[in-house]
Amino acid sequence: MGYKVAVMGATGNVGREMLQIMAERKFPADEVVALASRRSVGREISYGEDAILKVQDLDTYDFTGTDIVLSSPGGAISAKYSPRAAEAGAVVVDNTSHFRMDPDIPLVVPEVNPEAIADYKKKGIIANPNCSTIQMMVALKPLHEEFGIERVIVSTYQSVSGGGKDAMDELFEQTKGIFMNKPASENKNIFTKQIAFNCIPHIDVFMDDGATKEEWKMKVETAKILDPNIKVHANCCRVPAFIGHAEYINIETKKPIDIDRAREVMAAQDGLIVVDHRADEGYVTQVECAGEDATYVSRLRKDDTVENGMSFWCVSDNLRKGAALNTVQIAEVLVRDHLKK
């Protein structure tokens, strides 16, 4: 017997990806419902190769009888509808930022802290971490277990898809316009500065200490998921790539680091692939990770400026592992270990 699953925000980039991944991985659903705002009601969305779902109105949908809700409609909307779904008896796996730091709601990367999923019973909601945090957690877990991470400095190079479809359209239109001698300002609505052929060291709002909220998220989410004793300093930058986030990660550890051993434990980590050849093309970039489920690490090397230091390059598809795939994986653990029918 399968489950009834509803996808909130089904018409967005992440919602569509959730539906695609559920179909690819043959999620045990007898019924799948696509939910979005009223203006999208009646639109058709593909589910797998053959099935077509008609979008239903999120505002009037009755969650009674729904087992699982995969949610990615935006924080404000999820704040309203996720508790409503949980009160009706569904377990919500939420991809927005709204619930992540609630102490009664687990924040989960299945390869890192699957045991936290059991805490869903407190409020009926499980939170999906920030996209940039997820790939870093997958990469850091084996290193923390082996060497004991004390400090992390991470610099991100995040694709525009993290800002949604409109952000991707802005990069496309600006790039096209530049070749036609049109000023980028004609197509600047999402980003604070020109994104085509440029990098913007600003993701999300600024906070009182000068950090952006994206940088704050990486710090506090690492504490909640992996270890509150790890010090994290993040520098987050938007780059003109369509899909895939890249990160340079530098760690300082309690125990001495052996790079060969680091490579070995990282290669054994679920969801992580090491491609580390010290030669031309011996690393993975954002272009190559797009459409892939795994997180990739490359350029492993010692950092001799501290006693026990190491740096590496990390890339992942932010729409898949950074959002939709992680959400579906949480739901898979949920049905395997907690909601068996």
C-alpha positions as semicolon CSV with decimal commas, in nm:
position;residue;x (nm);y (nm);z (nm)
1;M;0,000;0,000;0,000
2;G;0,142;0,336;-0,103
3;Y;0,116;0,688;0,029
4;K;-0,076;0,999;-0,066
5;V;0,174;1,278;-0,130
6;A;0,105;1,645;-0,196
7;V;0,366;1,881;-0,341
8;M;0,325;2,247;-0,243
9;G;0,478;2,493;-0,487
10;A;0,457;2,235;-0,765
11;T;0,492;2,488;-1,048
12;G;0,825;2,630;-0,926
13;N;1,176;2,512;-1,016
14;V;1,212;2,301;-0,701
15;G;0,854;2,171;-0,703
16;R;0,890;2,042;-1,057
17;E;1,222;1,884;-0,964
18;M;1,059;1,712;-0,665
19;L;0,798;1,555;-0,890
20;Q;1,061;1,444;-1,138
21;I;1,281;1,290;-0,869
22;M;0,988;1,113;-0,702
23;A;0,906;0,951;-1,035
24;E;1,270;0,866;-1,110
25;R;1,320;0,701;-0,772
26;K;0,981;0,528;-0,778
27;F;0,864;0,682;-0,454
28;P;0,589;0,459;-0,307
29;A;0,299;0,694;-0,377
30;D;-0,047;0,574;-0,477
31;E;-0,160;0,931;-0,532
32;V;0,037;1,251;-0,600
33;V;-0,125;1,593;-0,581
34;A;0,026;1,910;-0,729
35;L;-0,058;2,225;-0,533
36;A;0,008;2,589;-0,619
37;S;-0,153;2,931;-0,602
38;R;-0,493;3,001;-0,754
39;R;-0,346;3,153;-1,069
40;S;-0,186;2,817;-1,156
41;V;-0,496;2,602;-1,099
42;G;-0,564;2,376;-1,395
43;R;-0,210;2,389;-1,534
44;E;-0,067;2,051;-1,627
45;I;0,262;1,924;-1,485
46;S;0,448;1,608;-1,581
47;Y;0,500;1,333;-1,328
48;G;0,742;1,082;-1,474
49;E;0,731;0,993;-1,841
50;D;0,359;0,927;-1,876
51;A;0,156;1,080;-1,592
52;I;0,017;1,434;-1,604
53;L;-0,101;1,614;-1,291
54;K;-0,346;1,903;-1,291
55;V;-0,255;2,175;-1,043
56;Q;-0,500;2,220;-0,755
57;D;-0,557;2,529;-0,543
58;L;-0,338;2,526;-0,231
59;D;-0,567;2,771;-0,054
60;T;-0,872;2,545;-0,064
61;Y;-0,705;2,203;-0,054
62;D;-0,812;1,970;0,227
63;F;-0,503;1,789;0,361
64;T;-0,712;1,525;0,540
65;G;-0,593;1,181;0,431
66;T;-0,262;1,312;0,296
67;D;0,035;1,120;0,436
68;I;0,327;1,338;0,328
69;V;0,360;1,694;0,202
70;L;0,673;1,808;0,018
71;S;0,678;2,184;0,049
72;S;0,862;2,451;-0,149
73;P;0,623;2,741;-0,204
74;G;0,828;3,013;-0,031
75;G;0,875;3,083;0,338
76;A;0,569;3,301;0,402
77;I;0,334;3,061;0,227
78;S;0,482;2,758;0,399
79;A;0,447;2,933;0,736
80;K;0,072;2,938;0,676
81;Y;0,005;2,604;0,507
82;S;0,264;2,362;0,651
83;P;0,116;2,376;1,003
84;R;-0,229;2,335;0,848
85;A;-0,114;2,018;0,673
86;A;0,052;1,887;0,990
87;E;-0,264;1,950;1,192
88;A;-0,456;1,742;0,936
89;G;-0,222;1,448;1,001
90;A;0,034;1,483;0,723
91;V;0,410;1,492;0,780
92;V;0,555;1,797;0,606
93;V;0,907;1,803;0,462
94;D;0,965;2,173;0,409
95;N;1,228;2,316;0,176
96;T;1,183;2,680;0,278
97;S;1,388;2,867;0,538
98;H;1,094;2,932;0,769
99;F;1,119;2,634;1,007
100;R;1,490;2,552;0,997
101;M;1,595;2,703;1,327
102;D;1,288;2,601;1,525
103;P;1,434;2,384;1,806
104;D;1,136;2,149;1,788
105;I;1,173;2,085;1,414
106;P;1,452;1,858;1,287
107;L;1,688;1,994;1,022
108;V;1,806;1,698;0,817
109;V;2,057;1,585;0,559
110;P;1,985;1,210;0,533
111;E;2,349;1,111;0,477
112;V;2,454;1,312;0,783
113;N;2,188;1,304;1,059
114;P;1,900;1,072;0,959
115;E;1,834;0,990;1,324
116;A;1,697;1,345;1,368
117;I;1,397;1,258;1,149
118;A;1,237;1,081;1,445
119;D;1,175;1,420;1,603
120;Y;0,914;1,504;1,337
121;K;0,648;1,394;1,587
122;K;0,687;1,714;1,788
123;K;0,528;1,938;1,523
124;G;0,475;1,714;1,220
125;I;0,734;1,908;1,019
126;I;1,088;1,830;0,903
127;A;1,303;2,110;0,763
128;N;1,531;2,089;0,461
129;P;1,854;2,289;0,507
130;N;1,982;2,568;0,287
131;C;2,121;2,448;-0,046
132;S;2,475;2,567;0,022
133;T;2,472;2,404;0,367
134;I;2,355;2,065;0,240
135;Q;2,648;1,995;0,009
136;M;2,895;2,118;0,270
137;M;2,746;1,886;0,534
138;V;2,780;1,582;0,307
139;A;3,145;1,669;0,248
140;L;3,231;1,758;0,608
141;K;3,071;1,464;0,788
142;P;3,342;1,202;0,716
143;L;3,619;1,454;0,785
144;H;3,464;1,551;1,117
145;E;3,430;1,188;1,221
146;E;3,789;1,113;1,126
147;F;3,979;1,426;1,228
148;G;3,744;1,640;1,442
149;I;3,669;1,970;1,270
150;E;3,712;2,280;1,484
151;R;3,685;2,560;1,227
152;V;3,550;2,604;0,874
153;I;3,599;2,889;0,629
154;V;3,379;2,848;0,323
155;S;3,356;3,069;0,015
156;T;3,063;2,994;-0,214
157;Y;3,008;3,048;-0,586
158;Q;2,632;3,005;-0,614
159;S;2,432;2,976;-0,934
160;V;2,140;3,201;-1,017
161;S;1,889;2,915;-0,999
162;G;1,909;2,954;-0,623
163;G;1,706;3,270;-0,679
164;G;1,435;3,094;-0,882
165;K;1,321;3,100;-1,243
166;D;1,310;3,481;-1,263
167;A;1,674;3,497;-1,159
168;M;1,770;3,248;-1,430
169;D;1,574;3,453;-1,684
170;E;1,756;3,768;-1,573
171;L;2,097;3,612;-1,636
172;F;1,983;3,490;-1,978
173;E;1,831;3,823;-2,083
174;Q;2,126;4,027;-1,959
175;T;2,375;3,803;-2,135
176;K;2,179;3,817;-2,459
177;G;2,136;4,192;-2,425
178;I;2,507;4,259;-2,377
179;F;2,583;4,096;-2,712
180;M;2,320;4,324;-2,864
181;N;2,471;4,638;-2,703
182;K;2,183;4,678;-2,459
183;P;2,257;4,797;-2,104
184;A;2,214;4,534;-1,834
185;S;1,994;4,776;-1,644
186;E;1,713;4,703;-1,890
187;N;1,690;4,354;-1,742
188;K;1,778;4,407;-1,374
189;N;1,491;4,316;-1,144
190;I;1,611;4,034;-0,917
191;F;1,977;4,104;-0,845
192;T;2,118;4,420;-0,689
193;K;2,386;4,448;-0,957
194;Q;2,447;4,314;-1,307
195;I;2,485;3,935;-1,291
196;A;2,589;3,864;-1,650
197;F;2,971;3,839;-1,672
198;N;2,989;3,947;-1,308
199;C;3,001;3,815;-0,950
200;I;2,786;3,960;-0,672
201;P;2,908;3,915;-0,310
202;H;2,556;3,946;-0,174
203;I;2,297;3,671;-0,123
204;D;1,987;3,742;0,089
205;V;1,960;4,043;0,322
206;F;2,239;4,207;0,521
207;M;2,250;4,153;0,896
208;D;2,372;4,383;1,173
209;D;2,722;4,233;1,185
210;G;2,778;4,282;0,810
211;A;2,717;3,920;0,714
212;T;2,437;3,832;0,476
213;K;2,162;3,600;0,589
214;E;2,293;3,330;0,352
215;E;2,625;3,339;0,537
216;W;2,446;3,327;0,872
217;K;2,244;3,026;0,758
218;M;2,556;2,825;0,681
219;K;2,690;2,893;1,030
220;V;2,379;2,818;1,236
221;E;2,266;2,524;1,024
222;T;2,607;2,356;1,055
223;A;2,573;2,386;1,432
224;K;2,228;2,228;1,430
225;I;2,305;1,947;1,184
226;L;2,666;1,848;1,250
227;D;2,817;1,996;1,568
228;P;2,750;2,318;1,761
229;N;3,120;2,339;1,852
230;I;3,235;2,388;1,492
231;K;3,315;2,753;1,416
232;V;3,201;2,856;1,067
233;H;3,286;3,169;0,869
234;A;3,105;3,187;0,534
235;N;3,150;3,417;0,235
236;C;2,864;3,379;-0,015
237;C;2,875;3,501;-0,373
238;R;2,635;3,478;-0,667
239;V;2,802;3,390;-0,997
240;P;2,674;3,379;-1,357
241;A;2,615;3,003;-1,371
242;F;2,263;2,873;-1,429
243;I;2,269;2,556;-1,215
244;G;2,507;2,421;-0,954
245;H;2,669;2,569;-0,645
246;A;3,046;2,556;-0,592
247;E;3,231;2,603;-0,266
248;Y;3,592;2,630;-0,161
249;I;3,601;2,484;0,190
250;N;3,893;2,523;0,429
251;I;3,895;2,329;0,756
252;E;4,106;2,322;1,070
253;T;4,094;2,003;1,276
254;K;4,189;1,865;1,616
255;K;4,386;1,571;1,475
256;P;4,659;1,588;1,210
257;I;4,521;1,549;0,857
258;D;4,653;1,296;0,613
259;I;4,527;1,383;0,264
260;D;4,526;1,022;0,145
261;R;4,317;0,922;0,446
262;A;4,089;1,222;0,392
263;R;4,035;1,114;0,033
264;E;3,960;0,761;0,151
265;V;3,697;0,855;0,410
266;M;3,533;1,104;0,174
267;A;3,511;0,844;-0,101
268;A;3,332;0,611;0,143
269;Q;3,068;0,872;0,234
270;D;2,720;0,814;0,092
271;G;2,626;1,077;-0,164
272;L;2,983;1,202;-0,207
273;I;3,214;1,137;-0,503
274;V;3,583;1,227;-0,503
275;V;3,729;1,337;-0,838
276;D;4,074;1,459;-0,746
277;H;4,330;1,427;-1,023
278;R;4,611;1,679;-1,019
279;A;4,595;1,740;-1,390
280;D;4,399;1,940;-1,644
281;E;4,026;1,859;-1,613
282;G;4,092;1,649;-1,302
283;Y;3,813;1,818;-1,107
284;V;3,436;1,869;-1,132
285;T;3,273;2,205;-1,207
286;Q;2,919;2,337;-1,183
287;V;2,844;2,252;-1,546
288;E;2,932;1,886;-1,494
289;C;2,737;1,844;-1,169
290;A;2,409;1,979;-1,312
291;G;2,150;1,701;-1,323
292;E;2,354;1,477;-1,092
293;D;2,246;1,350;-0,750
294;A;2,590;1,333;-0,592
295;T;2,801;1,601;-0,430
296;Y;3,151;1,612;-0,580
297;V;3,479;1,710;-0,416
298;S;3,807;1,787;-0,587
299;R;4,142;1,961;-0,526
300;L;4,209;1,810;-0,184
301;R;4,525;1,964;-0,037
302;K;4,696;2,049;0,290
303;D;4,678;2,400;0,429
304;D;5,019;2,464;0,582
305;T;4,921;2,799;0,734
306;V;4,773;2,619;1,035
307;E;4,881;2,309;1,225
308;N;4,602;2,081;1,100
309;G;4,452;2,237;0,791
310;M;4,302;2,123;0,461
311;S;4,109;2,277;0,174
312;F;3,900;2,133;-0,106
313;W;3,656;2,224;-0,384
314;C;3,294;2,107;-0,360
315;V;3,015;2,123;-0,621
316;S;2,656;2,004;-0,631
317;D;2,334;2,062;-0,824
318;N;2,151;2,304;-0,596
319;L;1,809;2,221;-0,740
320;R;1,859;1,849;-0,683
321;K;2,073;1,767;-0,379
322;G;2,048;2,124;-0,257
323;A;1,668;2,116;-0,254
324;A;1,441;1,863;-0,424
325;L;1,648;1,546;-0,390
326;N;1,729;1,605;-0,023
327;T;1,357;1,660;0,042
328;V;1,261;1,335;-0,131
329;Q;1,540;1,146;0,047
330;I;1,404;1,265;0,382
331;A;1,061;1,137;0,279
332;E;1,215;0,803;0,178
333;V;1,370;0,759;0,523
334;L;1,041;0,868;0,676
335;V;0,840;0,595;0,501
336;R;1,112;0,334;0,549
337;D;1,165;0,383;0,922
338;H;0,872;0,578;1,065
339;L;0,551;0,567;0,854
340;K;0,542;0,205;0,743
341;K;0,202;0,097;0,614
